[in-house]
């Protein structure tokens, strides 16, 4: 899923405004004409993601030097891999360093964490999905990173799919009524899904004609029963309390999807560093 250039541009504009503001006071210590060479090193094994954001940082800073990428997004790299070589005006290199690395380390962290979950269910038919539990302002960027890590994207936001959750159901008067209301609104929408919290609610959703059902915080035994009840009638998505420790067992119940908030909201940035080289 490519991310629009306009989205990347907006992400970077906001980040540079936050960091540089009215100007980089410390970089002013460096002569305006000074040039430098540097390399970006990935200190740990990781899935790389965020190259376009990194490059856009320097584009917006009017950097006229060169960035020589040694990898591409989605590459699985070992520790101590050189990600790129960069050379040009030293002041601009310094000013953009932290913002550029922030994007690259955060999105690589998302992609790397996603790959861990994808690997954990390898050999099953279950697909790993992201959620809307993303960093504010980086929804598209993180969902792109999930894709780079081998995961699948759920709806982008509230505008491109219907997911009827517990509070919608309560406000609408029950599973059947909520689903019927949604069907009347769903023309032209690719995702229409309803969340259930119990096996009786699952049966109600199936009877209402639901073709995609989210099973919220079901036990493993309940998931197995749900799969047997709905086989051939609806696709099932497991959600709630998912971790690397239990995701294999969840997948082995036979659910079609597992949605994982952890891959976008509990991110540990990948360890990257920019090192200036002796001229």
Residue pairs with C-beta under 8 A, 6 or more apart in sequence:
1 143
1 144
1 147
1 153
2 144
3 52
3 140
3 141
3 144
4 140
7 140
7 141
8 52
8 53
8 56
8 141
9 56
9 60
11 53
11 56
11 103
11 137
11 138
11 141
12 53
12 56
12 57
12 60
12 99
12 103
13 60
14 137
15 57
15 99
15 102
15 103
16 57
16 60
16 61
16 96
16 99
19 98
19 99
20 95
20 99
24 91
24 94
24 95
26 94
27 91
27 94
27 95
28 91
30 90
30 91
30 94
31 90
32 91
34 89
34 90
34 91
35 65
35 87
35 88
35 89
35 90
35 279
36 87
36 88
36 89
36 90
36 93
36 276
36 277
36 279
37 85
37 86
37 87
37 276
37 277
37 279
38 85
38 86
38 87
38 93
38 274
38 275
38 276
38 277
39 82
39 83
39 84
39 85
39 86
39 274
39 275
39 277
40 82
40 83
40 84
40 86
40 101
40 104
40 272
40 273
40 274
40 275
41 80
41 81
41 82
41 83
41 272
41 273
41 274
41 275
42 48
42 77
42 79
42 80
42 81
42 82
42 83
42 108
42 270
42 271
42 272
43 79
43 80
43 271
43 272
43 273
44 79
44 270
44 271
45 76
45 77
45 78
45 79
45 112
46 76
46 77
46 108
46 109
46 111
46 112
46 270
47 74
47 75
47 76
47 77
47 108
47 111
47 112
47 114
47 115
47 148
47 149
48 71
48 72
48 73
48 74
48 75
48 77
48 83
48 104
48 108
48 111
48 148
49 73
49 74
49 104
49 107
49 108
49 110
49 111
49 144
49 145
49 148
49 149
50 73
50 103
50 104
50 105
50 106
50 107
50 108
50 141
50 145
51 69
51 71
51 72
51 73
51 104
52 73
53 100
53 103
53 104
53 107
53 141
54 67
54 84
54 100
54 101
54 103
54 104
55 67
57 96
57 99
57 100
57 103
58 65
58 67
58 86
58 92
58 96
58 100
61 92
61 95
61 96
62 92
63 88
63 89
63 92
63 93
63 96
64 88
64 89
65 86
65 87
65 88
65 89
65 92
65 93
66 85
66 86
66 87
66 88
67 84
67 85
67 86
68 84
68 85
68 86
69 83
69 84
70 81
70 82
70 83
70 84
70 85
71 77
71 81
71 83
71 84
73 111
73 148
74 111
74 148
74 149
76 115
77 83
83 104
83 272
86 93
86 274
93 274
93 276
97 274
100 274
101 272
101 273
101 274
102 269
103 141
104 270
104 272
105 269
105 270
105 271
105 272
106 135
106 138
106 267
106 269
107 141
107 142
107 144
107 145
107 148
108 145
108 269
108 270
108 272
109 267
109 268
109 269
109 270
110 142
110 145
110 146
110 149
110 263
110 264
110 267
111 145
111 146
111 148
111 149
112 149
112 270
113 149
113 262
113 263
113 266
113 267
113 268
114 128
114 130
114 145
114 146
114 148
114 149
114 150
114 151
114 263
115 149
115 150
116 244
117 128
117 151
117 244
117 247
117 258
117 260
117 262
117 263
118 128
118 149
118 150
118 151
120 244
120 247
120 248
120 251
121 128
121 247
121 248
121 251
121 258
124 248
124 251
124 252
125 254
125 256
126 250
126 251
126 255
126 256
126 257
126 258
127 151
127 152
127 256
127 257
127 258
128 150
128 151
128 152
128 257
128 258
128 260
128 263
129 151
129 152
129 153
129 154
129 237
129 257
129 258
129 259
129 260
130 142
130 143
130 146
130 151
130 152
130 153
130 154
130 259
130 260
130 263
130 264
131 154
131 239
131 259
131 260
131 261
131 264
131 265
132 139
132 154
132 155
132 157
133 261
133 264
133 265
134 142
134 143
134 264
134 265
135 142
135 264
135 265
135 267
139 156
139 157
140 156
142 264
143 153
143 156
143 264
146 152
146 153
146 263
146 264
147 153
149 263
151 260
151 263
152 257
154 161
154 191
154 259
155 161
155 163
155 191
160 189
160 190
160 191
161 189
161 190
161 191
161 192
161 193
162 182
162 185
162 186
162 189
162 191
162 192
162 193
163 191
163 193
163 194
163 195
163 214
164 172
164 178
164 179
164 182
164 193
164 194
164 195
165 195
166 195
166 197
166 216
168 178
169 175
169 178
169 194
169 195
172 178
172 181
174 204
175 194
175 196
175 201
175 204
175 205
175 208
176 204
176 207
176 208
178 194
179 194
179 205
179 208
179 209
179 210
180 208
182 192
182 194
183 192
183 209
186 192
191 212
192 210
192 211
192 212
193 210
193 212
193 213
193 214
193 237
194 205
194 208
194 210
194 212
194 213
194 214
195 213
195 214
195 216
195 239
196 202
196 204
196 205
196 213
196 214
196 215
196 216
197 216
197 217
199 222
199 225
199 226
199 229
202 213
202 215
202 226
202 229
202 230
203 229
205 213
205 234
206 213
206 229
206 230
206 233
206 234
210 234
211 233
211 234
211 235
212 234
212 235
212 237
213 230
213 234
213 235
213 236
213 237
214 236
214 237
214 238
214 239
214 259
215 222
215 223
215 226
215 236
215 237
215 238
215 239
215 255
216 239
216 240
217 239
217 240
217 241
218 226
218 238
218 240
220 249
220 250
220 253
223 236
223 238
223 250
223 253
223 254
223 255
224 253
224 254
226 236
226 255
227 236
227 253
227 254
227 255
230 236
235 256
235 257
236 255
236 256
236 257
237 255
237 256
237 257
237 258
237 259
238 250
238 253
238 255
238 257
238 258
238 259
239 258
239 259
242 250
242 258
242 259
242 260
242 261
242 262
243 262
247 258
247 260
250 258
251 258
